[in-house]
Amino acid sequence: MDVGLVCDACSALTPIGVPQCARCGADVALDPRPRQATHPATDGGGATQCGKCGTMVMAGQRFCPNCGARAVVPVSFEVDTRVGPRPSAQQAAVNLPDGVQTRPRKDSSKDKPGRSTLFFGGAMQAARAKLTLIRGDGDDGVSFTLAGQDHLAGRGDCPISFPDDPFLSPTHANFRYVGRELVVRDEDSLNGVYVRIAGTTELVAGSMVLVGEQVLSVDPAAQPEDLPDAEGTYYSASMVRPASLEIRQNLRGGQLGSVYRVEGDLVTIGRENNDINFPDDPFISGRHAELRIAGGVLSVTDLGSRNGTFVRVHDERVLKHGDYVFLGQQLLRVEIV
């Protein structure tokens, strides 16, 4: 079944999202306000005026010789339009063939004279969301329409596949509908699924946060016990200082990098002049994010950074319009239609 909008000027069916009628060039929209039909200007000799640059296009030419836009060919035909109240069932039955009966139509005050109403529900259920790949230069790349129930993503044979990304598992994540919501689920991937946060987000112990190129594990700081061994000998090393937060840097290849033990309940992260600085990371803002522990509850807050702060998904997470999801080295924007 074709779904679209009917042109007010020529009654041609136009697909959803196309702003102009492909037959006559008139504007097509869901605006119920009356509009004057638009037709291309002509010179009386069959030439039409280009709707983009104004150059006259000779009859028979399909494209504008100046800008290359498709030429609109004017058509002339009659359209029977009924304006006014609908006829009653008795009046309509006069013109029906013998043996054909009509069922009285329920009157609706929302019906407007001279304008039919289209059922718009079917197209929305076909594809409720899509994912748009963000390229390295920040512009939009390819889009993936989520028209089914489950949509697997990864490096292998998946509907959403990035075969050249070595940091993606063969089956990495699943974008699926649960009721009326879109969720993303981590399919036990090695490197995880990260979602960009807005404002402050609560964390659980062991949560992983992506800041620039830094993958950080966040935990309440454990208080080690200074006890001797079975022979009564104490282990001699650096003194243990009081701390409330412990942040560990996870290096590529699975190795552990720097470990930060912070005494206060708040720590800021950025490129410079913070409690924890990564001056060589070009994707971190000057003041990027902050971690906090209050009443035993961990949280992370993005401080208006340019590239955002991402939190690794545990099991699955509900997505909203405008969310950003990071898989391997792929950044995807969520668009709910």
N, C-alpha and C positions, 0 to 999 in steps of 0.2 A: 504494500500500500504506500503510495506517495504521500508525503506530508509536507505541507508548505503553506504559503499565503497566496490568496487570489488577488491579482492586480485589479484595482478599482477602474482602470482605464480600459483594459481589453479582456479581463476575466481569465488571463493565462495563469497557470499554476507556477509559482516561483518558489524554489527551495528555501528552507529556513536559513537565515543568515545572509542571504543575497539582498543587497539594498535596492537594486533596480531590476525592473522586469526585463527578462531576456528578449521578449517579443517587441515591446514598444518603447522601452527605456524609461517608463514612468517610475517614480519612487514607490517602494513597497515597504510598509512598516506596520507595526501593531498599534499605531496611534489612531484612535477612533475619530479624531477631529477631521472634518472634511478638508480635502486639499484639491487644488486645481491640477488637472492632469498635465504632465509635461510632455511635449512632443518636440522632436528636433526641428530646428529652423530650416526652411527650404528656400531655394531661389526661383522656384517655379519651373525649372528645367530638369528636375530629378536629383539635383545635388542637395546634400544635407550638410548641416553645420556640425562639426565635431563637438561633442559635449564636454570634452576635456580642455582643448586649446582654442576652439572656435574656428579652425580652418575648414573651408568648404571641401567636402568629400564628393567627388563625382559619382554619378549613378553607376552601379556595378562594382564599385570598389568596396572591399570588405573592411579595410583598415585605413586610418587617417594617414596621409602621406607625410605629415609633419611630426606627430607624436607617436604614431603607431597604435593608438587606441582603436578598439573595435567600432566600426561604424554602425549606427542605429538606423535601420531601414524603416521608414514610416509605413504603417498599414492603415487601411481604411475599411471598416466594416461596421455594421449596425449591431447594437446591443440592446436587447429588450430589457428595460429596467422598470420594475413596478415600484411606485412610490405611494405610500398610503397604507391604510389598514388592510390586513389579509382578508380575502373573501371567506364567507362562512362556508361550512361543510355543504349546505344545501346549494349555494351558488356554485361551488366548485364541482359538484356532482353533475351539473348540467352538461359540462364538456367532457365527462368521462364516458368510456365505452359501456355498452350494456353489460350488466353483471358485475361491474367493478364498484366496490364500496370503499368509502373513506372513513377513517377513524378521526373524530374531532381532535384537533390539536389543542394542547393546554396553552392558554394565553400567558405570555410573559412580558412584563413591563420593561425588561432589559433589552428586548429586541428592538433595534433601531430601524426605521424605514429605509429601504434602499440599500441595506448593508447586511450581508449574511454573517453568521457566526460560525467560526471554525473550531473543531475539537482539537485541542492542543496537547492532550495528555500523552499520546502514544510516542511522540518524538522524545519527550523528556525521559521516558523509561528506557529508551534504547541505549542511551549513553549518559549516565548521570555525572560523570567526572572524566577528566583527562589529566595526563602528566605531560609537562613540557620540559624538555631538557634545556638547561642553561649552559651555553657554550663558554669557553674560556675567556672570551672578550665581553661576557656579560649579556650578550644578545640571546634571544630565544632560538632554540634549535628545533629538532624534530619533536612532534607531539605523539603521545600514545593514548588512544581513546579507550576508556574502560567501559566497554559495552556489555561484558559478560558478568559472571558472578565472581570468579577468581582470575587473577592476572599475575602469573609468576614472573619474576625478574631475576636475572643473573647473567652468568657468563656462558651458560650452556644453551640447550635447545629450549628457550622460553619465549613466550609472546613478547616480553620486553627484554631484549638480549643485547649485551655489550660484550661481544666475544673477545675484544682486545684489551679488556680491563683485567689485569692479573690479580687485583685485590678483591674481585667479586668471586663468590663461590658459584659453582655451576647452577645451583638453585639457591638464590640468596634471600629473596623476600617474596611476599605475596600481598598484592593490593586487592582486597576483597570487600564486598558489601556485607554488612551485618545489619539486617533491618533496613533502615533508611540512612545508615552511616557508612562512610568509607573508612576502613582501618588498614594499617600496614602491619604485617606480621613477619618477624624474623624467623626464617626457616633454618635455624641452627647454623647460621653462617659463621665463618671464621672471624670476620672483621666487623660484623654487626651492621645495624641500621640506625641512623641518626636523624633526629627531627629537630629543626630549628625552633628555639623557644621564643616566646614573646613575654617580656617582663621577667617575672620570677617564677621558677618551677621548683617544686619539692623533689628531693632526691632520696633514694634509699642508700644504705651503707653499701659501698662498693660500686656505686654508679660511675659511669664513664662519661666524661665531658670532652667535647671536641672544641678547641679554641684555636683558630688559625690552623696550623699544622700539628698542634700539640694534642695528643690523646692523654687525658689525665684521669686517674682513678681517685675518687674522693671517699674518705672514711673518717669516722670519729677516731681520734688518736688513742691507740691502746697504751695503757700504762704498764710497762714491763716491770716484773718483779725482780729485785736485785737479791737473788738467793745463791748460797754456795752450792757446790756440787756435793756428792755423797761423802767426799773426804774433807769437806769444810772449806774448800778453796773458792774464792770469789773470782768471777771472770773480769779481767781488767781491760777496759776500752774507754771510749769517749764517754763523758758524763751525759746522762739522760736528763734533758731539760723538760720542764712541764710543757704540755701541748694539748690542744683541744681538737685540732684538725690535722690530718695527715693526707698529703697530696702526692701521688706517685706519677712520674712521667714514664709512659710506655713507649719504648723505642721500636722502630721497624725491625722485624725479625723476631719479635717477642721478648726482647731483652728489657730489663728494668733500667731506667735512667735515673735522674735526680729524685730524691725524696725530700719533701718539704714538710716539716713539723712546725705548726703555727700555734703559738700560745694563746692568742686572742680568739674571739668567736667570729671574726670577720677577716677575710683575706682578699686582696684585689690582685687581678692578673692582667698583664698588658705588656707593652713593648718597653716602657720605661717609667720610672718613678712609681712603681707599685711594690707590693709585698713580694710578688713573684714576677720576674721579668724574663721575656724571651726576645732580646734585642735583634736577633738574627732572623726572626720569623717575619717575612714581609706581609703576611696575611692577618697579623694581629694589630689591632688598633692601640693607640697610646694607653688608654684605659679601656679594657675590653670587657671584663666580667668580674663579678665578685662571688665568692663562696662564703656561706654563713652557716653557723650552727647555733641554734637557740632552743633551749629546752630539750636538747637531744635530737632536734629535727634539723636535717640538712637541707639546704636550698642553694640554687644558683640563680644569679640575676645578670642579664645582659645589660651593659652600660651604654647602649646606643652604638655598638660597634658597627663597622661598615660591612663586615662579612658574616656577622651573626655568631651566636653560641648554640651549639647542638648538643643534645643529650641522647645517649644510646637507648634504644627501645628495649624494654624487657617484655618478652612475649609479643604483645601487640599494642597498638596505640591508635586512637581515633584521630582522623585527619580532618582539618577544616580548610575552607577555601583560602588560598594564599599561603598555606604551609609550604615549607621547603624540606625535602627529604634527601639525605646524603647516603649513597650506596657506593662502596668502593671509591672510585674517583668521579662518580656521576652525581651531579646536583639536579634535582627534579623539583619543579613547582607544581603544586596541586591546584587544580581549577575545578570547582564544583559548579555544574551547570543547572 
